[in-house]
């Protein structure tokens, strides 16, 4: 990863669980150079006083014309 720019982030806290939704612009090399906009969703759970990711998803953003 050579670049990460957070464009938007939302956090929903529900007792001992939190959901984060983050839109980022990433660039780097993964075999070949890439750059693009992505959405990341993470589900966090507070276990024994420590927040841990228990589920996640990522997808690329396609802008229509």
C-alpha positions in Angstrom: 0.0 0.0 0.0 1.5 3.3 -1.0 -1.5 5.6 -0.2 -4.7 5.7 1.8 -7.0 8.6 2.1 -10.1 8.4 4.3 -13.0 10.1 2.4 -15.9 9.3 4.8 -16.5 7.3 7.9 -19.6 6.4 9.9 -19.6 4.6 13.3 -22.6 3.0 14.9 -22.2 1.9 18.5 -24.7 -0.7 19.8 -23.8 -1.6 23.4 -20.8 -4.0 23.1 -20.9 -4.1 19.3 -19.9 -1.3 16.8 -20.2 -1.1 13.0 -17.8 1.1 11.0 -18.4 2.0 7.4 -15.5 3.7 5.7 -14.9 5.0 2.2 -11.3 5.3 1.2 -9.1 6.0 -1.8 -6.3 3.5 -2.0 -3.2 3.1 -4.1 -0.4 0.6 -4.2 1.0 -2.4 -5.9 -0.7 -5.8 -5.7 1.1 -7.6 -8.5 0.4 -4.6 -10.6 -0.2 -0.9 -9.6 -3.7 0.0 -8.6 -5.7 3.0 -7.4 -9.4 3.3 -6.6 -12.1 4.0 -4.2 -13.4 1.3 -1.8 -15.9 0.9 0.9 -14.9 -1.0 4.1 -17.4 -2.4 6.6 -16.2 -3.8 9.9 -18.1 -5.2 12.8 -16.3 -4.8 16.1 -17.1 -6.5 19.4 -15.9 -5.5 22.9 -14.4 -8.7 24.4 -12.9 -8.4 27.9 -12.4 -4.6 27.4 -10.7 -4.8 24.0 -12.4 -4.0 20.7 -11.8 -6.8 18.1 -12.9 -7.1 14.5 -15.3 -10.1 14.2 -16.5 -9.5 10.6 -15.5 -7.4 7.6 -16.2 -6.7 4.0 -14.6 -4.6 1.3 -15.9 -3.6 -2.2 -14.7 -1.3 -4.9 -16.8 1.8 -5.8 -18.0 2.2 -9.4 -19.1 5.6 -10.4 -21.8 5.6 -13.1 -22.2 8.3 -15.8 
